[in-house]
Structures are given as C-alpha cells and as structure tokens.
C-alpha cells in the first residue's frame, strides 16, 4: 500500500516494540517507523495515521507511526533499539 501511495521514496517500514518481539497482548499498540528520503515525514505520518485510524476504529487497536529520513534512522541514538530489534516489513 505504501509503495502505491508514496512510490519508491519509501526505503523501509520497520515494526518495533511488543509486536516485533512477538509479545503483543490484547490492547498492545503497533509501533511503526517509516524511512523515506523523498517525502516530508509529517506528510507520511499524517496520511498513515488517517488511514490506519479508520481501519483500526473498525477492528480496535492503536498504531504509532513515526516517519524519518534515512540518515536519522541510521544515526540516531534514539532509534538504536528500533534498528537492532525491529522487524522490517
């Protein structure tokens, strides 16, 4: 879906947190990082939050979307755990 909407600018999508570890329980949120070098991160976040809100409203649940540029994803200490333990989808 992301490639259809945003094209080839999406470098990767990484799920992290309890879902990536296989320890998600009822009420767990899904944490997602979208790495993109062509679009504004806020545009990506806004679109996905709007799209996912409608889907999850029907099914229940919460998704946290964080969009970043490749250089930030690669170099940010804040994202070290995401890089190490996240699962690319």
MDTraj code that builds the backbone (N, CA, C; nanometers):
import mdtraj as md
import numpy as np

residues = "UNK UNK UNK UNK UNK UNK UNK UNK UNK UNK UNK UNK UNK UNK UNK UNK UNK UNK UNK UNK UNK UNK UNK UNK UNK UNK UNK UNK UNK UNK UNK UNK UNK UNK UNK UNK UNK UNK UNK UNK UNK UNK UNK UNK UNK UNK UNK UNK UNK UNK UNK UNK UNK UNK UNK UNK UNK UNK UNK UNK UNK UNK UNK UNK UNK UNK UNK UNK UNK UNK UNK UNK UNK UNK UNK UNK UNK UNK UNK UNK UNK UNK UNK UNK UNK UNK UNK UNK UNK".split()
xyz = np.array([
    [0.0818, -0.1186, 0.0000],
    [0.0000, 0.0000, 0.0000],
    [0.0868, 0.1260, 0.0000],
    [0.1915, 0.1271, 0.0820],
    [0.2769, 0.2456, 0.0897],
    [0.3422, 0.2770, -0.0435],
    [0.3886, 0.1737, -0.1136],
    [0.4522, 0.1978, -0.2429],
    [0.3527, 0.2523, -0.3442],
    [0.2294, 0.2084, -0.3368],
    [0.1277, 0.2589, -0.4292],
    [0.1021, 0.4070, -0.4037],
    [0.0926, 0.4453, -0.2779],
    [0.0616, 0.5843, -0.2430],
    [0.1829, 0.6746, -0.2561],
    [0.2977, 0.6297, -0.2057],
    [0.4147, 0.7173, -0.1972],
    [0.5228, 0.6875, -0.2998],
    [0.5137, 0.5780, -0.3710],
    [0.6140, 0.5461, -0.4709],
    [0.7407, 0.4900, -0.4096],
    [0.8473, 0.5019, -0.4838],
    [0.9741, 0.4407, -0.4456],
    [1.0485, 0.5151, -0.3357],
    [0.9957, 0.6269, -0.2882],
    [1.0633, 0.7029, -0.1832],
    [1.0720, 0.6287, -0.0516],
    [0.9804, 0.5355, -0.0286],
    [0.9812, 0.4585, 0.0951],
    [1.0988, 0.3613, 0.0899],
    [1.1927, 0.3796, 0.1816],
    [1.3103, 0.2926, 0.1869],
    [1.2807, 0.1646, 0.2638],
    [1.2088, 0.1793, 0.3763],
    [1.1750, 0.0629, 0.4584],
    [1.0655, 0.0990, 0.5573],
    [0.9996, -0.0038, 0.6038],
    [0.8998, 0.0089, 0.7095],
    [0.9402, -0.0913, 0.8167],
    [0.9548, -0.0431, 0.9398],
    [1.0023, -0.1277, 1.0488],
    [0.8993, -0.1279, 1.1612],
    [0.8589, -0.2467, 1.2021],
    [0.7719, -0.2636, 1.3185],
    [0.8630, -0.2924, 1.4367],
    [0.8385, -0.2242, 1.5479],
    [0.9206, -0.2468, 1.6671],
    [0.8305, -0.2567, 1.7896],
    [0.8885, -0.2858, 1.9027],
    [0.8104, -0.2982, 2.0251],
    [0.7567, -0.4388, 2.0433],
    [0.6468, -0.4500, 2.1172],
    [0.5949, -0.5818, 2.1553],
    [0.5536, -0.6667, 2.0347],
    [0.5024, -0.6061, 1.9292],
    [0.4653, -0.6845, 1.8112],
    [0.5888, -0.7435, 1.7446],
    [0.6957, -0.6674, 1.7344],
    [0.8183, -0.7172, 1.6729],
    [0.8805, -0.8287, 1.7566],
    [0.8634, -0.8202, 1.8876],
    [0.9191, -0.9225, 1.9774],
    [0.8291, -1.0449, 1.9891],
    [0.7088, -1.0373, 1.9321],
    [0.6153, -1.1478, 1.9428],
    [0.5500, -1.1573, 2.0795],
    [0.5454, -1.0451, 2.1517],
    [0.4900, -1.0446, 2.2870],
    [0.3703, -0.9510, 2.3008],
    [0.3077, -0.9214, 2.1908],
    [0.1921, -0.8316, 2.1954],
    [0.0746, -0.9018, 2.2606],
    [0.0060, -0.8283, 2.3432],
    [-0.1135, -0.8808, 2.4076],
    [-0.2342, -0.7995, 2.3668],
    [-0.3474, -0.8337, 2.4241],
    [-0.4680, -0.7574, 2.3958],
    [-0.4459, -0.6140, 2.4414],
    [-0.4743, -0.5205, 2.3553],
    [-0.4551, -0.3799, 2.3883],
    [-0.3172, -0.3254, 2.3544],
    [-0.2261, -0.4120, 2.3071],
    [-0.0935, -0.3633, 2.2672],
    [-0.1054, -0.2774, 2.1428],
    [-0.0254, -0.1725, 2.1374],
    [-0.0244, -0.0917, 2.0161],
    [0.0815, -0.1455, 1.9216],
    [0.0730, -0.1046, 1.7962],
    [0.1705, -0.1421, 1.6946],
    [0.2560, -0.0190, 1.6689],
    [0.3869, -0.0335, 1.6888],
    [0.4807, 0.0770, 1.6691],
    [0.5498, 0.0592, 1.5350],
    [0.5458, 0.1646, 1.4520],
    [0.5976, 0.1564, 1.3159],
    [0.6857, 0.2772, 1.2860],
    [0.8020, 0.2503, 1.2240],
    [0.8871, 0.3567, 1.1708],
    [0.8881, 0.3421, 1.0193],
    [0.8602, 0.4519, 0.9497],
    [0.8667, 0.4559, 0.8040],
    [0.9882, 0.5396, 0.7669],
    [1.0793, 0.4807, 0.6888],
    [1.2005, 0.5505, 0.6466],
    [1.1815, 0.5941, 0.5022],
    [1.1935, 0.7249, 0.4794],
    [1.1644, 0.7826, 0.3490],
    [1.2555, 0.9033, 0.3280],
    [1.3171, 0.9130, 0.2122],
    [1.4062, 1.0255, 0.1842],
    [1.3471, 1.1291, 0.0898],
    [1.2294, 1.1049, 0.0357],
    [1.1746, 1.1970, -0.0634],
    [1.0582, 1.2804, -0.0127],
    [0.9796, 1.2265, 0.0761],
    [0.8610, 1.2964, 0.1248],
    [0.8879, 1.3599, 0.2596],
    [0.8044, 1.4539, 0.2950],
    [0.8136, 1.5141, 0.4277],
    [0.7624, 1.4129, 0.5297],
    [0.8410, 1.3860, 0.6347],
    [0.7970, 1.2887, 0.7353],
    [0.6576, 1.3170, 0.7907],
    [0.6247, 1.4433, 0.8123],
    [0.4922, 1.4744, 0.8665],
    [0.3805, 1.4389, 0.7693],
    [0.4067, 1.4504, 0.6384],
    [0.3062, 1.4110, 0.5393],
    [0.2801, 1.2607, 0.5459],
    [0.3877, 1.1834, 0.5594],
    [0.3748, 1.0379, 0.5689],
    [0.2971, 1.0011, 0.6952],
    [0.3365, 1.0602, 0.8081],
    [0.2692, 1.0314, 0.9350],
    [0.1212, 1.0688, 0.9292],
    [0.0924, 1.1856, 0.8747],
    [-0.0466, 1.2320, 0.8673],
    [-0.1318, 1.1374, 0.7833],
    [-0.0807, 1.0983, 0.6675],
    [-0.1558, 1.0077, 0.5809],
    [-0.1801, 0.8741, 0.6504],
    [-0.0733, 0.8155, 0.7040],
    [-0.0870, 0.6836, 0.7653],
    [-0.1744, 0.6860, 0.8894],
    [-0.1604, 0.7883, 0.9703],
    [-0.2453, 0.7972, 1.0886],
    [-0.3925, 0.8077, 1.0494],
    [-0.4227, 0.8835, 0.9454],
    [-0.5606, 0.8947, 0.8984],
    [-0.6125, 0.7640, 0.8427],
    [-0.5319, 0.6986, 0.7607],
    [-0.5710, 0.5708, 0.7015],
    [-0.5884, 0.4643, 0.8092],
    [-0.4903, 0.4535, 0.8965],
    [-0.4946, 0.3498, 0.9991],
    [-0.6027, 0.3754, 1.1025],
    [-0.6325, 0.5014, 1.1292],
    [-0.7385, 0.5323, 1.2252],
    [-0.8698, 0.4693, 1.1810],
    [-0.9018, 0.4851, 1.0532],
    [-1.0269, 0.4290, 1.0016],
    [-1.0279, 0.2765, 1.0106],
    [-0.9172, 0.2142, 0.9750],
    [-0.9084, 0.0680, 0.9789],
    [-0.9179, 0.0182, 1.1223],
    [-0.8418, 0.0799, 1.2111],
    [-0.8375, 0.0322, 1.3490],
    [-0.9625, 0.0666, 1.4278],
    [-1.0330, 0.1681, 1.3854],
    [-1.1592, 0.2015, 1.4503],
    [-1.2572, 0.0847, 1.4370],
    [-1.2516, 0.0184, 1.3218],
    [-1.3379, -0.0966, 1.2975],
    [-1.2930, -0.2195, 1.3759],
    [-1.1620, -0.2375, 1.3886],
    [-1.1083, -0.3598, 1.4484],
    [-1.0586, -0.3423, 1.5909],
    [-1.0410, -0.2197, 1.6333],
    [-0.9829, -0.1946, 1.7653],
    [-0.8317, -0.1953, 1.7561],
    [-0.7661, -0.1208, 1.8403],
    [-0.6208, -0.1176, 1.8404],
    [-0.5676, 0.0215, 1.8160],
    [-0.4385, 0.0335, 1.8283],
    [-0.3714, 0.1616, 1.8129],
    [-0.2400, 0.1403, 1.7399],
    [-0.2078, 0.2294, 1.6486],
    [-0.0809, 0.2249, 1.5770],
    [-0.0106, 0.3575, 1.5970],
    [0.1179, 0.3500, 1.6331],
    [0.2013, 0.4694, 1.6449],
    [0.2941, 0.4726, 1.5250],
    [0.2818, 0.5763, 1.4428],
    [0.3629, 0.5891, 1.3218],
    [0.4624, 0.7020, 1.3405],
    [0.5887, 0.6728, 1.3088],
    [0.6967, 0.7696, 1.3187],
    [0.7723, 0.7636, 1.1870],
    [0.7759, 0.8725, 1.1111],
    [0.8454, 0.8751, 0.9825],
    [0.9749, 0.9541, 0.9959],
    [1.0820, 0.9018, 0.9376],
    [1.2136, 0.9653, 0.9473],
    [1.2882, 0.9523, 0.8153],
    [1.3879, 1.0360, 0.7999],
    [1.4806, 1.0256, 0.6867],
    [1.5821, 0.9143, 0.7158],
    [1.6403, 0.8598, 0.6094],
    [1.7378, 0.7504, 0.6222],
    [1.8546, 0.7877, 0.7135],
    [1.9073, 0.9092, 0.6999],
    [2.0221, 0.9479, 0.7832],
    [1.9867, 0.9498, 0.9309],
    [1.8678, 0.9948, 0.9645],
    [1.8253, 0.9949, 1.1043],
    [1.8048, 0.8521, 1.1534],
    [1.7429, 0.7688, 1.0716],
    [1.7212, 0.6298, 1.1110],
    [1.8543, 0.5597, 1.1366],
    [1.9518, 0.5849, 1.0517],
    [2.0812, 0.5184, 1.0619],
    [2.1651, 0.5695, 1.1778],
    [2.1555, 0.6985, 1.2090],
    [2.2482, 0.7597, 1.3042],
    [2.1905, 0.7974, 1.4399],
    [2.0618, 0.7984, 1.4554],
    [2.0017, 0.8467, 1.5794],
    [2.0150, 0.7459, 1.6934],
    [2.0720, 0.7897, 1.8070],
    [2.0772, 0.7016, 1.9239],
    [1.9365, 0.6620, 1.9705],
    [1.8408, 0.7504, 1.9513],
    [1.7022, 0.7229, 1.9898],
    [1.6478, 0.6002, 1.9167],
    [1.6940, 0.5779, 1.7951],
    [1.6427, 0.4682, 1.7131],
    [1.7308, 0.3435, 1.7158],
    [1.8319, 0.3410, 1.8023],
    [1.9219, 0.2259, 1.8109],
    [1.8448, 0.0970, 1.8357],
    [1.7547, 0.0977, 1.9323],
    [1.6774, -0.0221, 1.9641],
    [1.5879, -0.0641, 1.8476],
    [1.5331, 0.0332, 1.7771],
    [1.4490, 0.0022, 1.6607],
    [1.5333, -0.0656, 1.5536],
    [1.6539, -0.0142, 1.5297],
    [1.7426, -0.0743, 1.4296],
    [1.7815, -0.2165, 1.4686],
    [1.8084, -0.2385, 1.5956],
    [1.8563, -0.3695, 1.6414],
    [1.7453, -0.4732, 1.6536],
    [1.6300, -0.4320, 1.7059],
    [1.5272, -0.5303, 1.7400],
    [1.4005, -0.5209, 1.6562],
    [1.3922, -0.4177, 1.5720],
    [1.2735, -0.4039, 1.4888],
    [1.2716, -0.5056, 1.3766],
    [1.1546, -0.5245, 1.3192],
    [1.1371, -0.6179, 1.2078],
    [1.0935, -0.5415, 1.0843],
    [1.1743, -0.5506, 0.9799],
    [1.1394, -0.4832, 0.8548],
    [1.0274, -0.5601, 0.7850],
    [0.9264, -0.4847, 0.7404],
    [0.8127, -0.5487, 0.6718],
    [0.8032, -0.4992, 0.5295],
])
top = md.Topology()
chain = top.add_chain()
for i, resn in enumerate(residues, 1):
    res = top.add_residue(resn, chain, resSeq=i)
    for name in ("N", "CA", "C"):
        top.add_atom(name, md.element.get_by_symbol(name[0]), res)
traj = md.Trajectory(xyz[None], top)
